Amino acid sequence: MCTTNTLCHPAGGYKKIFETCEELNEPIPAVVVGVIPEWLSGSLLRLGPGLFEVGAEPFYHLFDGQALMHKFDLKDGHVTYYRKFVKTDAYVRAMTEKRVVITEFGTAAYPDPCKNIFSRFFTYFKGIEVTDNCLVNVYPVGEDFYACTETNYITKVDPDTLETLKRVDLCDYLSVNGVTAHPHIESDGTVYNIGNCFGKNMSLAYNIVKIPPTPKDKSDPIAKSKVLVQLPSSERFKPSYVHSFGMTENYFVFVETPVKINLLKFLTAWSIWGTNYMDCFESNETMGTWFHLATKDPAEYIEHKFRTSAFNLFHHINSYEDDGFIVVDLCTWKGHEFVYNYLYLANLRENWEEVKKAAMRAPQPEVRRYVLPMDVHKVSVGKNLISLPYTTATAVMRSDGTIWLEPEVLFSGPRQAFEFPQINYSKFSGKNYSYAYGLGLNHFIPDRICKLNVKTKDTWVWQEPDSYPSEPIFVQTPDSVEEDDGVLLSIVVNPGADQRPGYLLILNARDLTEIARAEVEVIIPVTFHGMYKP
């Protein structure tokens, strides 16, 4: 049943955003409808999959397609669009051998059938070849820009020409097995990230790492990166999947979910035919979810044991300190079953009725606010420790010394997710804030852009029939005073459009009314994350 506020997609136009496309030889001009603000001069950079099969071999999961970098350039009211595949090892070798050579998230690479049995056998025992397919995000480090996924490899790219410059192995500089695609970046250019690592006596842990701003001698800041603090893992050999983390002015917030990586499976998988990353995930059905805190300076782990019920977490919205409490806003999915199980391309390319049925079985999305008390005394067993006047979130000390958290729900709609959240990051990251912007997923299909007032729970929506937007990026108006004084940039695909099916949409961040759109004559496949470069 489609209510007035949710669209239906019986035509299945969304299937088009999961199809292979060609890169462009040069930027193409866009047709602008409306008037682009004069001050909006820069580039929207986005990443996502652009090649969904190699020869006759398909990629199976949403996070497997080969990385395609997109750029909309805005200048003097004019717009151009450009895209190039990132020339990763995974991509170059696949193109050369015309087959999947490196195992991706949900697609296993098989040995070269042209090799004889002996060389195939030896290929197996070279160890794990980890993918460098950087299809998730792009972010600045010093004066450089890196495309990334969640492994130890990041790829330096030129944000003007979209050329691939070099691959960097973070293991050369840091003790991490990989880092997230969601670093936190301070105004001076300092980059913080988190990844799992081997801690003391071979047990697993999580390291928060820091890359300093560009040094005075203009040398590479990555060479000066270091581990700041180590957080323990709830299970010795099974780290949790970590996609992002929170940061306030003085604290790091790490949420350890029950979605676990079975390391033994992971390490043995590559010597067994046909195993991929997805095969190595499992759910711990009893642990619930753990919150960990560490101070930033000096960087130290805080031993408080915060616990709550099980959920999946991919994206932190924002975290901030208030009067002895830490407020943590999250896009959660209820339960311990891994949401990525529902993101195989076969599922997403199904007809609308089937897409809906699958989403009925999946974990349900909810925007939640958790509040962590810093001042914790054993004396107050059974009492709610939260005294902030504006939230219903609670934290109760239990007799075993753990602190049980219950959230305040900020947004909840059945199978309607507020995801890919963005805020006015430069001014309000780590601070008390009012507004979050997000991509609305309707049974996992992106079909609207949302704004949420986290204080009043008011929402605004932009949507059009058969139109599939991407994560909205907030760009603030120069010299703005109000938090939501700015625009949102999103790439939208309307596959049924006669002439120009892809466009850059520019919305007023205040009320989500359209300011302008810049239309191009090509379809643009799904993108995950990106940034605006002034």
C-alpha positions in Angstrom: 0.0 0.0 0.0 1.5 3.4 -1.0 0.5 6.2 1.3 0.6 9.8 0.3 4.0 10.3 1.8 5.7 7.3 0.3 6.2 6.8 -3.3 5.9 3.5 -5.1 8.2 2.4 -7.9 6.3 -0.2 -9.9 8.2 0.8 -13.1 11.4 -0.3 -11.5 13.4 2.7 -12.8 15.8 2.3 -9.9 17.3 -0.7 -11.6 19.1 1.7 -13.9 21.3 3.1 -11.1 22.9 -0.4 -10.8 24.0 -0.6 -14.4 27.5 -0.3 -15.9 28.3 2.9 -17.7 31.2 4.3 -19.7 33.7 6.9 -18.4 33.8 10.2 -20.2 36.7 11.4 -22.4 36.1 15.0 -21.4 33.7 17.0 -19.2 30.3 17.5 -20.8 28.2 20.7 -20.4 25.0 20.6 -18.3 21.8 22.4 -19.1 21.0 24.6 -16.1 17.3 25.1 -15.1 16.9 27.9 -12.5 19.7 30.2 -11.3 22.8 28.8 -9.5 23.9 31.1 -6.6 26.9 33.3 -7.7 28.9 32.3 -4.7 28.6 28.5 -5.4 31.9 27.9 -7.2 33.6 24.6 -6.8 33.4 20.8 -7.4 31.1 18.1 -6.1 33.2 14.9 -6.0 31.4 11.6 -5.6 32.3 7.9 -5.6 30.4 4.7 -6.3 30.4 1.6 -8.5 30.4 2.1 -12.3 31.4 -1.3 -13.6 29.1 -4.1 -12.5 30.6 -7.0 -14.5 33.9 -7.9 -16.1 33.4 -9.7 -19.4 31.0 -12.5 -18.6 31.7 -12.4 -14.8 29.2 -10.4 -12.7 29.9 -8.6 -9.4 27.3 -9.7 -6.9 27.1 -7.1 -4.2 26.4 -3.4 -4.1 29.9 -2.8 -2.8 31.7 -4.8 -5.5 31.4 -2.7 -8.7 34.6 -1.0 -9.7 35.2 2.5 -8.4 34.0 5.4 -10.6 34.7 9.0 -9.6 32.2 11.7 -10.6 32.6 15.5 -10.7 30.2 18.3 -11.2 32.1 21.6 -11.7 30.2 24.8 -10.9 31.5 28.1 -12.1 29.9 31.5 -12.9 26.4 29.8 -13.1 27.7 27.1 -15.6 28.1 23.4 -14.8 30.0 20.5 -16.4 30.0 16.8 -15.5 32.9 14.4 -15.8 33.6 10.9 -14.7 36.6 8.5 -14.7 37.2 5.0 -13.4 39.8 5.0 -10.6 42.7 3.0 -12.0 43.1 0.7 -9.0 45.0 -2.6 -9.1 41.6 -4.4 -9.0 40.4 -2.4 -12.0 43.5 -2.5 -14.1 44.1 -6.2 -13.6 40.4 -7.0 -14.3 40.6 -5.0 -17.5 43.8 -6.7 -18.6 42.6 -10.2 -17.8 39.0 -9.6 -18.7 37.8 -11.4 -15.5 37.4 -10.6 -11.8 41.0 -10.9 -10.5 40.7 -9.5 -6.9 38.1 -10.8 -4.5 35.6 -8.0 -3.7 33.2 -7.6 -0.8 30.6 -10.1 -2.1 32.3 -11.5 -5.2 35.1 -14.1 -5.1 37.9 -14.1 -7.6 38.8 -17.5 -9.0 42.3 -18.6 -10.1 43.2 -17.9 -13.7 41.9 -20.9 -15.7 44.8 -20.5 -18.2 47.4 -21.4 -15.5 48.4 -25.0 -14.9 47.5 -26.7 -11.7 51.0 -26.0 -10.1 51.0 -22.3 -10.6 47.3 -22.1 -9.5 48.3 -24.0 -6.3 51.1 -21.5 -5.6 48.9 -18.5 -6.2 46.8 -19.7 -3.3 49.5 -19.6 -0.8 50.8 -16.1 -1.6 48.4 -14.9 1.1 45.4 -12.6 1.0 45.2 -10.1 -1.8 43.1 -7.4 -0.3 41.1 -5.2 -2.7 42.0 -1.5 -3.3 38.6 -0.8 -5.0 38.1 2.6 -3.5 34.4 3.1 -4.3 33.1 4.5 -1.0 34.4 8.0 -0.4 36.9 10.7 -1.1 38.5 13.0 1.5 41.4 15.5 1.8 44.7 14.7 3.6 46.9 17.7 3.7 46.8 19.2 0.2 46.0 15.8 -1.4 42.8 13.9 -2.1 42.3 10.2 -1.5 39.6 7.9 -2.7 38.9 5.0 -0.3 37.1 1.9 0.7 37.5 0.2 4.1 40.8 -1.8 3.6 44.4 -0.7 4.2 44.6 0.8 0.7 43.7 4.4 -0.2 44.2 5.9 -3.6 45.5 9.4 -4.3 43.5 11.1 -7.0 43.7 14.4 -8.8 40.4 16.3 -8.0 40.7 18.4 -11.2 41.5 15.7 -13.9 40.2 12.7 -11.9 43.4 10.9 -12.7 44.7 8.2 -10.5 48.0 9.2 -9.0 49.2 6.5 -6.6 48.1 3.7 -4.2 49.0 4.1 -0.5 49.2 1.1 1.9 48.4 2.5 5.3 50.0 -0.7 6.8 53.4 0.9 5.8 52.7 3.7 8.4 50.2 2.4 11.0 49.3 -0.8 12.9 45.8 -1.2 11.4 44.2 -3.9 9.2 42.1 -1.2 7.5 40.4 2.1 8.3 36.9 3.4 7.7 35.8 5.6 4.8 34.5 8.1 7.3 37.4 10.0 8.9 36.8 13.1 11.0 38.7 16.1 9.8 39.3 19.2 11.9 39.5 22.7 10.6 43.3 22.7 10.7 43.3 19.6 8.4 44.0 17.0 11.1 42.5 13.6 10.1 41.2 11.0 12.6 40.1 7.5 11.8 39.6 4.1 13.3 40.4 0.5 12.3 40.8 -2.9 13.8 44.3 -4.2 14.7 46.1 -6.9 16.5 46.5 -5.7 20.1 48.2 -7.3 23.0 48.9 -11.1 23.0 47.4 -11.4 19.5 43.9 -10.4 20.6 41.9 -8.0 18.4 41.4 -4.4 19.2 40.6 -1.1 17.6 43.1 1.7 17.0 42.2 5.4 16.6 44.7 7.0 14.3 45.7 10.6 13.6 47.2 12.1 10.5 48.6 15.6 11.2 48.0 18.6 9.0 50.5 19.4 6.2 53.9 20.0 7.9 55.7 23.3 7.2 58.2 21.5 5.0 55.3 20.3 2.8 56.2 16.7 3.3 53.5 13.9 3.2 51.5 14.0 6.4 50.6 10.3 6.1 54.3 9.5 6.8 53.8 11.2 10.2 50.5 9.5 11.1 50.3 7.6 14.4 48.1 5.5 16.6 46.5 7.7 19.3 44.7 5.2 21.5 43.6 1.5 21.5 40.1 0.4 22.4 39.4 -3.2 23.4 37.3 -5.7 21.5 34.4 -7.4 23.1 35.6 -10.7 21.6 39.2 -11.7 21.4 39.3 -13.0 17.8 36.2 -11.4 16.4 36.3 -7.6 15.8 33.0 -5.9 15.1 32.4 -4.4 11.6 33.1 -0.6 12.0 31.9 1.8 9.3 32.2 5.2 11.2 32.8 6.7 14.6 31.9 9.8 16.6 34.0 12.7 17.8 33.2 15.6 20.1 35.5 18.4 21.1 37.2 16.2 23.7 36.2 12.6 23.1 36.1 9.8 20.6 32.9 7.6 20.6 33.1 4.1 19.2 30.0 1.9 19.0 30.8 -1.8 18.9 27.9 -3.6 17.2 27.1 -7.4 17.2 28.1 -7.7 13.5 31.4 -9.5 13.8 34.2 -10.5 11.4 35.2 -14.1 12.0 39.0 -13.6 11.6 39.7 -17.3 11.4 37.3 -17.7 8.6 38.8 -14.6 7.0 42.4 -15.8 7.2 41.5 -19.3 6.0 39.0 -18.2 3.4 41.5 -17.2 0.8 43.0 -20.6 0.7 39.5 -22.1 0.0 38.0 -21.6 -3.3 35.3 -19.0 -3.7 35.1 -17.2 -0.4 34.6 -13.5 -0.1 34.4 -10.9 2.7 30.6 -11.2 3.2 31.2 -14.9 4.0 33.3 -13.9 7.0 30.6 -11.9 8.8 28.5 -13.4 11.6 26.2 -12.0 14.3 26.8 -12.3 18.0 23.2 -12.8 19.2 23.9 -12.2 22.9 26.2 -9.3 23.3 23.9 -6.4 22.3 25.8 -3.2 21.5 28.7 -1.7 23.4 29.6 2.0 23.5 33.3 2.9 24.1 34.7 6.3 25.0 38.3 7.7 24.8 39.6 11.2 25.6 41.3 13.0 22.8 44.1 14.9 24.6 45.7 13.1 26.3 44.3 10.1 24.4 43.1 7.6 26.9 40.5 4.8 27.0 37.7 5.4 29.5 36.7 2.2 31.4 32.9 2.9 31.6 30.9 -0.1 30.4 28.0 1.3 28.3 25.6 -1.4 27.0 22.4 -1.4 25.0 20.3 -3.7 22.8 21.5 -5.0 19.4 21.6 -2.8 16.3 23.6 -2.4 13.1 25.3 1.0 12.7 26.9 2.4 9.6 26.6 6.2 10.0 27.1 8.5 13.0 25.2 11.7 12.5 26.9 13.9 15.1 28.1 13.8 18.8 28.6 16.6 21.3 29.2 17.3 25.0 26.6 19.0 27.2 26.9 19.5 30.9 28.7 16.3 31.8 27.0 14.2 29.2 27.9 13.0 25.7 25.0 13.1 23.2 25.4 10.6 20.3 23.0 10.7 17.3 23.0 7.6 15.1 21.3 6.0 12.0 20.6 2.6 13.4 19.1 -0.6 12.1 17.4 -2.7 14.8 18.7 -6.2 15.6 21.8 -8.2 15.1 21.3 -9.5 11.5 23.7 -7.8 9.1 21.9 -5.3 6.9 24.4 -5.8 4.0 22.8 -9.3 3.5 20.0 -7.3 1.8 22.3 -5.3 -0.5 23.1 -7.9 -3.1 22.5 -6.5 -6.6 20.1 -9.3 -7.4 17.9 -8.1 -4.6 18.1 -4.4 -5.5 17.4 -5.2 -9.2 14.2 -7.1 -8.4 10.8 -5.8 -9.3 9.2 -3.4 -6.8 7.0 -6.0 -5.1 9.9 -8.3 -4.5 12.1 -5.4 -3.3 9.4 -4.5 -0.8 9.1 -8.1 0.5 12.8 -8.4 1.1 12.8 -5.1 3.1 10.0 -6.5 5.2 12.3 -9.2 6.5 15.3 -6.9 7.0 16.3 -5.0 10.1 14.3 -1.8 10.5 15.9 1.6 10.4 15.6 4.2 13.2 17.4 7.5 14.0 18.3 7.4 17.6 19.9 9.6 20.3 21.9 8.0 23.0 23.2 9.9 26.0 26.3 8.8 27.9 26.9 10.2 31.4 30.5 11.0 32.2 30.0 11.1 36.0 29.3 7.5 37.0 28.9 6.4 40.6 28.2 2.9 41.9 25.9 4.4 44.5 23.2 5.2 42.0 22.3 1.6 41.0 18.9 1.5 39.2 18.6 5.3 38.9 18.5 7.2 35.6 21.7 9.1 35.4 20.6 11.5 32.6 19.5 14.9 33.7 19.5 16.8 30.4 16.1 18.5 30.2 15.6 18.1 26.5 16.0 14.3 26.0 14.1 11.2 27.0 17.2 9.0 26.6 18.2 7.2 29.7 21.3 5.6 31.3 20.9 3.3 34.3 23.7 1.8 36.4 23.2 -1.9 36.9 24.4 -4.0 39.8 27.2 -5.5 37.7 28.7 -2.1 37.0 27.4 -1.8 33.4 25.4 1.2 32.4 22.3 0.3 30.3 21.4 2.9 27.7 17.9 3.4 26.2 17.6 5.9 23.3 15.3 8.7 22.4 13.9 8.0 18.9 14.4 11.0 16.6 12.9 9.5 13.5 11.2 6.2 12.7 9.1 5.1 9.8 8.5 1.4 8.7 11.1 0.5 6.0 11.7 4.3 5.5 15.3 5.0 6.5 16.9 8.4 7.1 20.5 7.4 6.0 23.7 8.8 4.5 23.4 11.7 7.1 25.1 15.1 6.6 25.3 18.2 8.8 26.8 21.6 8.6 30.1 19.9 9.4 32.6 22.8 9.3 30.6 24.7 12.0 28.7 22.1 14.0 30.7 18.8 14.0 31.2 17.8 17.6 28.9 20.6 18.8 25.3 21.0 19.9 23.4 21.3 16.6 19.8 21.3 15.2 19.8 19.9 11.7 20.7 16.7 9.9 20.2 16.1 6.2 19.8 12.6 4.8 19.0 10.4 1.9 15.6 8.7 2.3 15.7 5.0 1.6 12.3 3.5 0.7 12.7 -0.3 1.1 16.4 0.3 0.5 15.7 2.3 -2.7 16.9 6.0 -2.5 13.9 8.1 -3.5 14.0 11.3 -1.4 16.1 13.9 0.4 15.2 14.6 4.0 15.9 17.2 6.6 15.5 16.5 10.3 15.4 18.9 13.1 16.9 16.8 15.9 15.5 19.1 18.6 11.9 19.3 17.5 11.8 16.2 15.3 10.3 18.2 12.4 11.0 16.9 9.0 11.1 18.2 5.4 11.2 16.2 2.2 12.1 16.7 -1.4 11.0 14.0 -3.8 9.8 13.5 -7.4 8.3 10.4 -9.0 10.8 8.0 -10.5 13.7 10.1 -9.3 16.6 8.6 -7.4 18.8 11.0 -5.5 22.2 10.5 -3.7 23.5 11.6 -0.3 22.9 15.4 0.0 26.0 17.4 0.7 25.6 20.6 2.7 27.5 23.7 1.5 27.1 26.8 3.7 26.4 30.3 2.3 29.5 32.5 2.8 29.3 34.6 6.0 26.2 32.7 7.0 24.9 33.0 10.6 22.1 30.4 10.8 23.0 26.7 10.9 20.9 25.8 7.9 21.9 28.8 5.8 23.2 27.1 2.7 22.4 24.6 -0.1 22.3 20.9 -0.5 23.9 19.2 -3.5 22.7 15.8 -4.7 23.0 13.8 -7.9 19.6 12.7 -9.1 18.7 10.1 -11.8 15.4 10.1 -13.5 15.8 7.1 -15.9 12.5 7.8 -17.7 13.4 11.3 -18.7 13.4 11.7 -22.5 16.7 13.6 -23.0 18.6 14.3 -19.8 18.2 11.6 -17.2 20.9 12.7 -14.8 21.2 16.0 -13.0 22.9 17.9 -10.2 20.1 19.1 -7.9 20.6 22.3 -5.8 18.2 22.7 -2.9 17.7 25.5 -0.3 18.8 23.8 2.9 16.3 25.8 4.9 13.1 24.3 3.4 14.3 21.9 0.7 12.9 24.0 -2.1 14.6 23.7 -5.5 17.0 26.5 -6.4 18.4 25.0 -9.7 19.3 21.8 -11.5 22.0 21.0 -14.0 20.9 18.3 -16.4 23.2 16.0 -18.4 22.5 13.5 -21.3 23.8 10.5 -19.4 22.6 8.2 -16.7 24.7 8.3 -13.5 25.0 5.1 -11.5 24.6 5.0 -7.7 27.1 7.0 -5.6 27.8 6.5 -1.9 29.7 9.4 -0.5 31.7 12.4 -1.5 32.6 16.0 -0.8 32.3 19.6 -2.0 35.6 21.2 -2.8 35.4 25.0 -3.0 
